[in-house]
């Protein structure tokens, strides 16, 4: 018989106290099976909570070894990726290519009237306006609200950004970035004016062109990296802001469920299923094998701090 485990948190640190309840479907559960189910729920909860404490401890230690500015030194444009939800006491730092659209949908829905609409029906355009309305991160809120972010392997995130913005049709990114990348690194002076034309002719920057663009010191001479490939520590400032929860895309569903329980929102809303297929070492190599070794090393140095702060292993196979 199927059972479902609920873990209700009654404090900011749910490992201190929590209550387990089991919802039974049709049929009977034996005392032994119920005991096993309770034990399974308890072990899962403790394991996930332990992982959170390890992530935060690792981040704190890595920050001690890094020179970072204090929160007071950060400018308003540098804090624009913080979304504040005053109704629930939440601050979310959104990172493009790390399920940020669905997390924005969750926060948007939570600020609507009950019964809450289906998260999947919320259009992206609404989310853009919503995030702009809620960008009011004040220091007092940072002290008392629950602050969270989700991160991802930096190189895998870059691959995702490249595929999303340059492999498929995206007129905005073609006009703003793609054409210049092709001219500068693909040596193609005569290019279509629109992304639709370029896409029709199969003209797009290669991944190698994209990497050349990222490691070129001239790229950030006038403006910072576009947020889809800007380093996570420059978007969310994890050494200046003490986050209460650090989720990983690689464990998205477990982390999302735990976070909603900590926020006491798990009975109101659920995070939409988003199956993630892990990128294997061979797949990572398939992308980077066309990139010269020295360019890979330079790229790693640009994203090295993200690897270190969030506990992602250095990709030696790509760098040696």
C-alpha positions, 0 to 999 in steps of 0.5 A: 500500500502506498504511503506519503511522508510529511515532515512539518518544521516548527523552527528555523532549524528543523533538525531541532524539532519536527513532527512526522505523520503518515497519510495512508491510502486505501488498505491497512499498514502493519505496525512494522511497515509503519515503523519502517516508514517513520524511520525512512522519513526520519533518516531522509530528513536528517540526511537532507538537513545534514547536507544543508549544514555541510554546504553552509559550513563549506561556504563559510570556510571558503568565504574566510579564505576569500577577500570580499566586500561587505554588504554595505559596499554593494550597489543597488544594481548588484543586488537586483537579483534578490527577490523579496517576499514580505508576505512570507518573509523570504528573500530569493536570489535567482540565478539564470539557468538554475530553475529560476523561472519556476522559483519565481512562479512559486513566489508569484503564486504564493502572493495570489489569492487562494486557491492558488493557480497552477504554477505551470500556467504562469507566463514568463512576462508576468514573472519579469514584472513581478520580480521588478516590483519586489526588488527592494532588498533592505538590510533589516529584511536580510537579518530576519527573512529566510534567504535562499539560492539554488546553484549549479555546476558552473561549467554545466551552467555555461553549456546550458546558457549557450544551448538556450541562447545560441543554439536555438532561435533567440533574436534578442541574444543574436542581435545583442551578443551572437552577431558580435561573437561571430564577427570577432571570433568566427571572422564573419563580417557579413551576417544576417540582421535578424536571428530568424534569418541566421537561424534559418541559414544555420548560422550561430556562434560555436561553443568555442566562439562562446568560450573565446568571448568569455575569456577575452579581457575586452568583454567586460571592459564596458559592461558586466557579463550577461546574467545567464553566464555571470558568475553566481557569486557576482549575482548573489554575493554569498560571502556578503549575505548569509544564506539560510538555504543553499539548493543544488540543481543536481538535487533539485527535487529533494532540496525544493521539498525540504525548503518548502517544509522549512518555510512551512509552505509544503501544504500550500504549494509544491515545486513543479517536477523538473527532471534533470538529466545529470551531465556525465564526464563524457558529455562534458568532454564532448563540449569542451574537447573543441576548446583549446586547453589554455582557453579551458584553463583561462575559463576555469580561472574566471569561474573558479570561485563558484566551484570553490564556494559551492563545493563543486569539484575542480574538473581536472580532466578538462584542465590537464 
